[in-house]
């Protein structure tokens, strides 16, 4: 298995070609139109074993696009690339999102998965100590914590990794 950069560099068609695509009928609200066709999409990325699902709309094409977007984030969260903490310089995608002492990028931004991968690589190199990773960026510890907290997927993944290393969980805003 390779790191996240190689997979995120692929266009949608190439990434989709690496996936098993399941179409199914989703349950839930939606009334009489919900279960008439198989519009929900589940992608299983064969090389990494990661999955992403989308069931929100009644359009299979829209659900496939959402599932691909979620798969890109899942790849960035799960797969690591080595980082030299001593000679660290933020990659272009991450540097472009830094505004003063914070990271400012929308989850809808196409470069969001690259930013996530770069931040998680840096956190891994820093032993998941947020203050050490923030210092290397340079952003404030609070700003890095808020970036993680803004996306529940990132926040859960970061806390799971910290727990596996015996570190206390990150605290979210109340």
Secondary structure, DSSP 4 states (H G I P E B T S, - for coil): ---HHHHHTS-HHHHHHTEEEEEEPPPSS-GGGTTSS--EEEEEETTT--EEEE-SSS-HHHHHHHHHHHHHHHHHHH------STT----HHHHTTEETTEE---TTSTTHHHHHHHHHHHHHHTTT-HHHHHHHHT--HHHHHHHHHTSHHHHHHHHHHHHHTTPPPPPPP-
